[in-house]
Amino acid sequence: MREDTKLSTARRNLTLLPLMAMLAACDRSVLDPAGDIALQQRDIIYISTALMLLIIVPVIALIILFAWRYRHTNKDATYDPDFDHSTALELVIWSAPLLIIICLGALTWWSTHLLDPFRPLNRISASKPADPEARPLIVQVVSLDWKWLFIYPEQGVASVNELVLPVDRPVRFELTSTNMMNTFYAPTLAGMIYVMPGMKSQLHAVINREGTFRGMSANYSGEGFSHMRFKLYGVDQGGFDAWVGRVKAGGQALDTKRYLALEKPSERVPAMYFASVDNTLFDRVYNRCVRPGTPCMSDTMRHDQRAGGAMHSGHGSPPPDSDKPKGAIFKKGEEKGDGPNRTSPESKQGGASGHGDHKTSFNLSTLPGAPRAGAA
């Protein structure tokens, strides 16, 4: 008997193993934010879930109630096989979901504008408004294969796979990518934002408490995607200044040659530090002209604009508002003139077709493959 009990216990434990593994993989970062933007996003999740539960919970409860009340063995339940319509029931069925959809739509519209990543912060926390005169910390983010490069242009330093931010100071991220589309995601700081080669995104955020958090790539980008992670440290202003001082004292210079070596695909890259950074590096990455001799996108576009202006100045096609020659389809009969490429009108007996005094005929014998006159 004891052996059977042990066997059933072991089987029950084995059955629970997949559930335990799934729960172990859960991460509460989204529901435990360290920054005000992530906090507002979490609140939106809570509100949306509550609104949806207003429908889900009553529906589940009614399913259980109806299954029990109208079971086959309950002879006291009213049985009405000819039931057809109930105005009150229809109002409840349609009005409740409609009101919830309206509320969700209003919440989505409001949060989309309020939490626009390009919009500067209007508050540091729920109880602390942002100082409009305070300058945000600028961090330039470059998505590499498969690592993250963080450049602090005002401090003149950079790091790989390590992001350090001072608490309660607004941060403006400028983001781009070198090779492929990716997603910058720090769950406790702010939402996801996509980065693409040749494009520059922007994200405003703030971290409100000290601690060690994590960030990652949230968009599949190849073989090393699963290890494309970085550490996020929230520190006070003194700790941030001390970190900058340590990087400047013990790092190396991030110049074009070292960046090109860093750009090569690599996995599980440990944190790296650079004591100085070429102040044009991020713009050249964004314009895809880091490699010497490569034309920058901005220069190419300016050249194209100048070339277009020169064409409209007399070299090439005329500007749109000039007196361009009109095609024959827009001309009247007396404006078309005469020439070898114009078919002369023929009489109606010749099979001409037309409208009014302007007739057009087609000589089928001139078409390729058409039979010649007199051919058998």
GIHUGI-V312769 format. One record per helix or strand of 3 or more residues. SS is the DSSP state (alpha for helix, beta for strand). FROM is the first residue (numbers start at 1). TO is the last residue. If there is no record, write none. Layout:
ss=[SS:SS]
from=[FROM:FROM]
to=[TO:TO]
This chain:
ss=[alpha:alpha:alpha:beta:beta:beta:beta:beta:beta:beta:beta:beta:beta:alpha:beta:alpha:beta:alpha:beta:alpha:alpha:alpha:alpha:alpha:beta:beta:alpha]
from=[2:36:87:123:137:147:157:162:171:182:193:201:211:225:229:237:252:256:272:281:297:328:333:348:353:358:364]
to=[24:69:114:125:144:152:160:166:177:185:195:205:217:227:235:250:254:262:277:286:312:330:336:350:355:360:366]
